[in-house]
Amino acid sequence: MTNDRDGQHTERTAKRTMPHDIVILGGGPAGLSTALALGRARKSVLVVDGGPRRNAAAVHLHNFVTRDGIPPDDFRRIAHEQLAAYPNVETRVDRIASISGTRGAFTLRTASEVIDARRVVLCTGMIDEPLPIEGFAELWGHAIFQCPYCHGWEVKERPWGFVAHDAAMLHFAVMLRSWTRDVTLFTGGAFEIPAEIRPQLEAAGVRIEAGPILRLRRRGQTLAGVELDGGRFVPVEALFAHPPQRHVDVVAALDLARDEGGYVRVDPMSRETSIPGVYAAGDLTTRAQGAVLAAASGAHAAGMLNYELTAELAALGLL
Ligand SMILES: Cc1cc2nc3c(=O)[nH]c(=O)nc-3n(C[C@H](O)[C@H](O)[C@H](O)COP(=O)(O)OP(=O)(O)OC[C@H]3O[C@@H](n4cnc5c(N)ncnc54)[C@H](O)[C@@H]3O)c2cc1C
């Protein structure tokens, strides 16, 4: 006896051998949005979320229409309240340790459980690795941000800095001028600024500091400025940076095709990964990272997954 698509116990669904049509790894904006769409499509869905969330350091979430400024925990709470209206959607706090099997018959393991599913959706986000600069980890999410659309407005017109690791990131420093006149680019002495880009930085009034960064001077979670090797001090109140990111272990262990940035490659139409039956949405698939973008890609993955899974279930006589 299992729950049917409307959450009722019936004999008709007892022939189903799979407890879940779909298991979603991750309960951030991507996973929750995927679950909502699939729940509304009457699929049996399990969301397993192991925490912590990527934006754990952030006090408010911005740039998500209707939710601008919401505390991230409230964002998740509202999503869970809305998902609770769908008895065919279950959410669990746990961590998936491994995924094996093939399309139609996946096995997922937590420390204490084995879960079967016809399809898997990876929504595990990315893990940010703090830059090896004293003060960086403590200020991350408070005075150091990845995205000016998310946290720029609150510190607009203040002195800002941008830490770049390579020349490909330099145009970001020019874009920051949208929020403040006072932008300093820190290269940390890691690379030469290409001759063709320097005039663009100068035209935008971006100051350049090429010396190695010694440490960030701070009081608690407030940034005072950047100390450079040699004793120079640059006052800065907000710092932008794109630290390296890595996948969570369970994703890293899968033999998935990745793009040149290391993100999981998905078919642009279906959002299926290179492993048939495994879909992906949210930050782990792109450097263009934001909550509303992750939620949108989750809805996209759900729609395409449901399109092909419904045909399979119908052919098996399970609808
Ligand atoms: C400091 C900071 C502030 C930010 N502020 C904003 C903002 O204001 N506005 C905005 O739009 N964006 C913001 N972002 C970006 C935004 O947080 C991400 O783009 C968004 O959270 C991505 O959603 P996601 O669902 O892909 O991943 P996540 O939100 O990272 O969710 C992934 C979930 O998967 C879980 N998970 C991981 N591995 C497993 C596993 N093995 N088993 C089960 N669960 C697992 C994690 O615990 C996590 O809960 C911010 C990011 C940071 C770092």
The ligand as a Gaussian input file, in Angstrom:
#p B3LYP/6-31G(d) Opt

LIG

0 1
 C       26.563000      34.976000       0.893000
 C       25.613000      34.810000      -0.249000
 C       24.536000      35.667000      -0.369000
 C       23.652000      35.516000      -1.425000
 N       22.619000      36.390000      -1.546000
 C       21.744000      36.255000      -2.578000
 C       20.660000      37.172000      -2.727000
 O       20.470000      38.102000      -1.940000
 N       19.848000      36.987000      -3.802000
 C       20.030000      35.973000      -4.706000
 O       19.250000      35.858000      -5.644000
 N       21.037000      35.102000      -4.564000
 C       21.902000      35.219000      -3.526000
 N       22.938000      34.344000      -3.403000
 C       23.041000      33.228000      -4.348000
 C       21.986000      32.184000      -3.980000
 O       22.114000      31.847000      -2.605000
 C       22.168000      30.943000      -4.830000
 O       22.213000      31.302000      -6.193000
 C       21.015000      29.979000      -4.592000
 O       20.931000      29.633000      -3.229000
 C       21.214000      28.735000      -5.428000
 O       20.169000      27.866000      -5.177000
 P       20.371000      26.300000      -5.326000
 O       19.058000      25.709000      -4.994000
 O       21.009000      25.995000      -6.630000
 O       21.478000      25.905000      -4.225000
 P       21.503000      26.132000      -2.649000
 O       20.630000      27.243000      -2.237000
 O       22.935000      26.191000      -2.302000
 O       20.856000      24.818000      -2.067000
 C       21.520000      23.570000      -2.190000
 C       21.045000      22.689000      -1.072000
 O       21.479000      21.345000      -1.324000
 C       21.842000      20.770000      -0.101000
 N       22.721000      19.624000      -0.323000
 C       24.012000      19.641000      -0.751000
 N       24.484000      18.384000      -0.840000
 C       23.473000      17.561000      -0.457000
 C       23.367000      16.155000      -0.316000
 N       24.389000      15.337000      -0.592000
 N       22.194000      15.632000       0.115000
 C       21.153000      16.451000       0.417000
 N       21.201000      17.799000       0.304000
 C       22.352000      18.349000      -0.123000
 C       22.547000      21.921000       0.628000
 O       22.619000      21.649000       1.992000
 C       21.631000      23.082000       0.295000
 O       20.594000      23.215000       1.231000
 C       23.840000      34.478000      -2.361000
 C       24.930000      33.604000      -2.233000
 C       25.823000      33.764000      -1.186000
 C       27.002000      32.832000      -1.084000

